[in-house]
Amino acid sequence: MSVRPALASKPVTTSVSGWGRTAPTTALLTRPRTYAEAEAAVRKCAGRGAIARGLGRAYGDAAQNAGGRVLDMTALDRIRTIDAVNGLVTCEAGVSLDRLMESLLPLGWFVPVTPGTRYVTVGGAIAADIHGKNHHQSGAFTRHVRAFDLLMADGTIRHVTPEDEPALFWATAGGMGLTGVVLAATIELLPVQTSLISVDTVRAVDLDDLMARMTATDHRYRYSVAWIDLLAQGASMGRAVLTRGDHAPLDALPPRARRVPLAFRPARLPAVPRHTPGVLRPSTVRLFNEFWYRRAPRERRDELQRIPAFFHPLDGLPEWNRLYGRRGFVQYQFVVGYGQEPALRRIVERISRQGCPSFLAVLKRFGEADPGWLSFPMAGWTLALDIPAGLPGLDTFLDGLDEQVVKADGRVYLAKDSRLRPELLPAMYPQLNAFRALREQHDPRGAFTSDLARRLSL
């Protein structure tokens, strides 16, 4: 299960897992409250090494370290400075995007990139180089980072910028915490007039219709995402609900809402009970998908939605990962380049034939590749889906998808991976050898490691 933050800095031995809850391992969990405590924890990590961890939203084993140390960074959560004139914030690595939104929105600023959950720390956002619905316009998170403080394997702290130390900066962006521990960062922000999003929604009848609409008009929108019914077959294969939008200007709000245009009050339902049996089976997901597609308007424009509803709908249901039952789930996300649309169609058709019960499947378009050596985005189409871990034949099925992705010169997202075969990694990430060499240079004794790193020989 996902570990809860320790109440104090005293190390405790505990079971740690990713958000998918598929492969927990036991580690010594330390919660540093200061730079000095973080440095001391790293110096003591002989043997199995250490890895930093934020709020546990990596789906797989990226923030696990069997038999070693895990540094829970959530106590380093101070916002140091906000430059409300120039749109800059400097904060410690354990600050969540949720906390940043609460602090920055009243001042007219928003985070430059947010994924499907706001419960991600700044350190985790850099380590995974997270992306959002605006990648085609804004790139991934670390493009908007001006500098970060990085705790190195020898215990020193370096102030890293893309100008002064580009190799270390871009190896850390998407480097899954394996170059060091991010302690703090300075981030460029996005100016906004309101906390509402002006949203256009349209139903696409199949995958070709969806891709045609996105290709033709995505450039008009800051944010774009499509929910796909991956159980639909035949003429309806890939049918979808396409949702796009931008931050609403003040004059788009009704008069009453203009009194508090930057209000940010996310609603939360009760948490899913700890021992919930798996309810997301093919039969229930098929019913949900039919309902979700039919309830969407054929076309609707300029609907005002709150930020949580547009960006983070599942955050309103705490511990939603328990819906998959005790065996958990696998999130699979890949990207293939533009020009590889036939490969994308083959993969979607294969998923549809398999009957994967994924109620959360989304398609997005990426802009140009990010500079991070192991950053996931590249110009093309990215599809993400959740699959119950107990689905018969799942490993073999996903191995086959991996091979299709490699043939299309694509890659899978390491922050969500829990089962990729290591021999496929070099074809997916061409700068892998440079990353390994940099790690050897800065961390010859292997102070920073994780279950993911050992599994993939990173």
Secondary structure as UniProt FT lines:
FT   STRAND          12..16
FT   TURN            19..20
FT   STRAND          25..30
FT   HELIX           35..43
FT   TURN            46..48
FT   STRAND          50..53
FT   TURN            62..63
FT   TURN            66..67
FT   STRAND          69..72
FT   HELIX           73..75
FT   STRAND          79..83
FT   TURN            84..87
FT   STRAND          88..92
FT   TURN            93..94
FT   HELIX           97..104
FT   HELIX           105..107
FT   STRAND          109..110
FT   HELIX           122..127
FT   TURN            128..129
FT   TURN            133..134
FT   HELIX           135..138
FT   HELIX           141..144
FT   STRAND          145..151
FT   TURN            153..154
FT   STRAND          157..160
FT   TURN            162..164
FT   HELIX           166..172
FT   TURN            173..174
FT   TURN            176..177
FT   STRAND          181..188
FT   STRAND          190..191
FT   STRAND          196..204
FT   HELIX           207..217
FT   HELIX           218..220
FT   STRAND          223..228
FT   TURN            230..231
FT   HELIX           234..236
FT   TURN            237..238
FT   STRAND          240..247
FT   HELIX           250..252
FT   TURN            255..256
FT   HELIX           257..259
FT   TURN            261..262
FT   TURN            274..275
FT   HELIX           282..295
FT   STRAND          299..306
FT   HELIX           307..311
FT   HELIX           313..316
FT   TURN            318..319
FT   HELIX           320..324
FT   TURN            326..327
FT   STRAND          329..337
FT   TURN            338..339
FT   HELIX           341..354
FT   STRAND          361..366
FT   TURN            373..374
FT   STRAND          380..388
FT   TURN            389..390
FT   TURN            392..393
FT   HELIX           394..407
FT   TURN            408..409
FT   STRAND          411..412
FT   TURN            414..416
FT   HELIX           422..424
FT   HELIX           425..428
FT   TURN            430..431
FT   HELIX           432..442
FT   TURN            444..445
FT   HELIX           451..456
//
